[in-house]
Amino acid sequence: MAEIIKMPALGESVTEGTVTGWLKKVGEAIALDEAVLEVSTDKVDTEVPSPAAGVLAEIYVEAGETVAVGTELARIENDAASPADSLNADTDAKPEENATADTATPSPADSIAESLSSSPSASTTPTTPPAPAASEAPAGNTQVAPTAAPISAATNNSARAYVTPIVRQLAKEKQVDLSKIEGSGVGGRIRRQDVLAAAARPPATPAVSGISPQVGGESASVKAQILEKAAAAAALRGTKQKMTGVRKAIARHMISSLETSAQLTTVMEVDVTRLVQLRAKAKDAFYTRENTKLTYLPFFIKAATEALKAHPIINASLVDEEIIYHDREHIGVAVDTEKGLYVPVIKNAGDLNIAGLSKAVADLAARTRSGKIDPAELHGSTFTITNTGSIGALMDTPIINQPNVAILGTGVIHRAPGVVKDQDGNETISIRSKCYLCLSYDHRIIDGADASRYLRDVKLRLEEADFSAELGV
């Protein structure tokens, strides 16, 4: 009896998908629900499980092809002998020779060639982005899944769950320790992309003369880091690569957004010294109590959602010539991944406290980066926040995430001199913690004064830093 694997519908508006790689070869046995291939759409990348146990008898769509939802991709025979068994029955070769041929380990060149050719996205995986600054990164950056059991050289060719022979061979060629990799596949399976990302990740640079490589001014260590990143990215230089489905979707959405609305950006500087002091005081107890790190992002989300309730025009959508004022604050949070930018949504963010927002950010960011986010969670935002300062940027002019009419960008928190007025009105200059808030908005329905009033309230809320009651300090 044959079972057909078809291109799944991964989202309400998804009409097609691209086969990015086959995890099984024709003739290989497949267990029920075992991943057979990887597909990519403009919403999400995922693995397609087998609908039945059996043998992969035929592949209809090769890696790299884009087909409509419902297209037949492969055929599984679950009650017939495998092609390999049929071949053995028809040949005069000795059983020992056939067994040797069937179980021979593929050559390194063949394994790597197959890995790359069966997954175009793997060959275009960029160097792993630098980790966001600890004080700015969403809490999702800090969550790490349990490390897989180490594999010694003696057992490297033995069977191991979630590691295929091709991936294991690729790891050997790339000199990657599988025991130190988190699998992003279904059930924690280690995929080719995981191995390639680990191989591209530059090793930590040792401190020079007792100075950390991250400290500015240590040019030798910075130069070494850049050279290591350049070496890891060398394979892309001088090549041509097709855009992935995710990259195409981002391109379409950004161009469409600029063509749809009249966009401009208002910027305000915020003194977050009190907020920095409050977080430093509360973060250890918060982690013990909530089991998640306290980053700055939840404070920005909290201030932004409170201000949205006071300025409903910022939390609106424009459909034809009708303004829709939303009665909930569904906040999209931009998450940087190796495959591109995703915007998962925190539903009803206006009803959450700092702890609730921290857990929501950590959960969504972790599942987005591991490829486990549900496509439905990438839709429905009424307002978007992007942490543009996570890698040190002071500010930028973010593009509106349609159908929202505004997006808030938060710059890096940095130390700078500022004028401070005491209770007697005397002004002095002191070192303060500051950042920039950048609000891009749709000028069709939001005037500059509206944007400034909203941004001013967010600024004042953050400068006051009245979050002590929520943090228990």
C-alpha positions, 0 to 999 in steps of 0.5 A: 500500500502506498502513502503520498506525502504532499506539500502541506499548508503552513498558514492560512495565506500560504499557497506554495512551498519550496523543498529545501532538502530531503532527509531520506533517500529513495530506498531508505526505511522511514518510521511513522512521523519521522522527518522526511524532508524540509520545506520553506514558505514565506511564513516558516521553515519546517520539516515534513513528517512521514504519514506512515512507516515504510520505505521511500519509494519515489521522490517527485519534487527535487530540492530547490523546487517550489510547488503549490500546496497539495502537490505530491512530493513523494511516495512511501510503500509500507507493505512491499520490500525495499528497492534494496531488497529487490535488487539483492533478490535479482543479483548473483552477488554474494550476500556478504558483498551486498551487505557491504555495499548496502552499509558502506559509509559514503565518502566525505566528498559525496556526503558533503556534496549531497548535504549542500545540494539537497539544501540550498538554504544551507549553503547560504547560511550566513555567519552566526550574528553576533550575540546581542548585548547582554543588557539589551538582548531579549531574554530568549537569547539566554535560553539553552536546551539541554546538551545532547549526550557526547559522542566519542570517536569510537561511537561516532558511526553508531546509531544515534537518535536525531543524527542522520549519517549524512549530518554526522559525516558533515560534522566530522568534515567540519570538525564540529562536536555534535555533543555541543550542538542544540538540534533545531529539528523535530524532537531536538534532531540535529540538522545540517543547518545546525552543523553548518551554523556551528562550523561558521561560528568563530571561536572565542578570542582569548583576552590579550594582556588581561583585557577582554576582547569586547573592551573598546580600544583593544585593536588586536583582539577586535582585528582577530575577531573580524578576521575569523568572521571573514574566514567563516564567511569566505565561502559566500564571496564571489558567489550567487545565491537564490533568495530563500522563501523567508528572504523573498517574503521580507523583501515583498513586505518591506517594499509593499509597506513603503508603497502602501503608506507615507512613512517618516520617523520621529526620534526622542532621547530618553534618560533611562538612568533610573530604569538601569538602576532599578533593573540592576537592583531587581534582576537577581531576585526576579530570575530566582522568582520567575525563572527568566532573565530580566532584560530591558525590553519588557520595560519598553513594551510595558511603557509602549502599551500603556501609552497606546491606550492613551493614544489609540490612533497609534494602535490602529489600522487603515483599511481603504478609507476607514480607520480601525481603532483596535481594542487590544494591544497585540505587540509584534516583537522583531526577532533576528534569526539566521534565516531572517527577521521574524515578528512573533506576536505577544497577544494582549500585551496590554494586560501583562505585567513585567514578569508576563512580558518577560516570559512571553518575549523569552518563549517567542524568541526561543521558539522563533530561533529554533524554528518551532514557532507556529505560523499563526503566531506571526500574525495579528499584531496591532503595533510593533517594537524592534530592538535595533540597539541589540547589537549596538545601534544608536538609532534607525528608521524602522519600516512599518509592519503592515497593517500596523500604522506605527513601529517603535525602534529602541536604540542601545542604552549607552553612557553619556553626559547629561544636564541634571537639575536638582530640587533647587533648580541648579543644573549640573552635568553628570554621566547618565544612561541614555537611549533613543526611541524612534517611532516610524508612523503612517502620515496618512492618519498620524500627524507629527504632533500625534507621534510626538505626544505618544513618544513623549509619554513613553519617554516620561514613563521610562524616565520615571521608571515606576515599576518597583511594585511589579518587581517587588523592590 
